[in-house]
Amino acid sequence: MTRTYFVYGTLRPGGRYWRAVRRFVVDYEPAWIEGFVLWDLPEGYPCIEPGDGRVFGDLLYIRSGDEAEAQRIMDDIEGLDLGLYERHNINALRLRRADQKSVPCATYIYSRARRDHLYANGRWVAEGEWRPPLDGDDE
């Protein structure tokens, strides 16, 4: 079972779904990943896909013994059963660590089967860090 997750959107501390997972998290820290690009979807959440970019987010460290339940909840939020996202093992880099050793973790990548929706409706986030839309924001 995975104990570390790289999150870049609604599962981040302070995000819409943070409350659903925070009881499992023993620590978190800012991080980034290479080789992915970030998109903002009109449904109000982001996604990533492989590409030539860098994405910023957080590493969530899950309490030992809670891995299975935490993963089930995150998989539900990310719509794995619905085919919205796929869980993948990757490596992330800690943002505030000088040693820059990579951390094995899991993350959620937008499903290949939904890329047409992404390209037709998504907005590429060039800076690599997603911010949720403000209430009443037209964009």
Secondary structure, DSSP 8 states (H G I E B T S, - for coil): ---EEEE-STTSTTSTTHHHHGGGEEEEEEEEEEEEEEEE-TTS-EEEEEEEEEEEEEEEEE-TT-HHHHHHHHHHHTTTTTTSEEEEEEEEEETT-TT--EEEEEEEEE-GGGHHHHHHH-EE-TTS------TT---
